[in-house]
């Protein structure tokens, strides 16, 4: 894995923060904050002569209660901007209205781009230089630029990095955009630079590349050229990784070399099956805490290729028995950790391997605990392994 040291409504329905009325000074007719009921004088009507009562001064009308939905916070005690319930507050608390209702995201996918409108697309076509290609006689011929050509667009953006902010960068699952990516304002090139590199790498290797996207899910959305509306994620450089699946497989093969005597093609096929299970069967939007923990574990599959090798070698190194058959992946489970440090959100990820030849042998479990209370999840300890039936 390469770590770039540089940076309609969303699925599940992210709603904007509730509007709160500015509090005003209390007066005799003020009920709560921002709701003013002016005093209503009561007209004095003379009583009949037989039942004449002493005159009395005018009294204010009874308080007027404002209607509000059931379960709403009482007036005057609502926060100015709400944080997402049930989650840890981001650094700085809930104070910024533009980021109200935000939550963390750690998602896996591929990088894409969109122009949003025809006018924005045509501005790129107008500003990009002509493209030189070989003519029929072999001589170079200048042709009009094509903003949809990944290589032409990448070359142009490398020459003018500021133009990267004019594109809508997207994170895709199976060619379907799920998020629009914006960089942290302080370090935009640390995010857009790696995105350009990942876009070019994906065009060269087709479907072999993956990226991880850590960031904050905002309450804003963007409409793409197709009319699809996707939520906006403010991405951070930390944890913005890109890796090639073929390179990952080769790394695990190198970790296995010299330890087993099997056909390399067979081992490569099993590793591909492992990765396909992580990338496709367990795919998600990376919003729920357990999904973020799972996605970070999938990212660690590259960082700890030797751990995958240990799982395949469980039949020889961990499980008692005469057979030394290679194990294969059984399941990946995520559960709430029974212990956690203060102000953290910890989840246990269990990766189970089994012997496909003899299912009566014990299964080996590799477990590691991940804290997802920050935008970039973190592993709390080295992985632990044990046997189960």
Buried (B, 14 or more C-beta within 10 A) or exposed (E): BBBBEBBEEBEEEBEBBBEBEEEEEEEEBBBBBBBBBEEEEEEEEEEEEEEEEEEEEEEEEEEEEEEEEEEEEEBBEBBEBBBBEEBBEBEEEBEEBEBBBBBBBBBBBBBBBBBBEEEBBEBBEEEBEEBEEEEEEEEEEEEEBBBEBBEBBBBBBBEEEEBBEBBBBBBBBEEEBBBBBBBBEEBBBBBBBBBBBBBBBBBEEEEBBBBBBBBBBBBBBBBBEEEBBBBBBBBBBBBBBBBBBEBBBBBBBEBBEEEBEEEEEEBBEBBBEBBEBBBEEBBBBBBBBBBBBBBBBBBBBBEBBEBBBBBBBBBBEBBEEEEEBBBBBBBBBBEEBEEBEEEBBBBBBBBBBBBEEEEEBBBBBBBBBBBBBBBBBBBBEEBEBEEEE
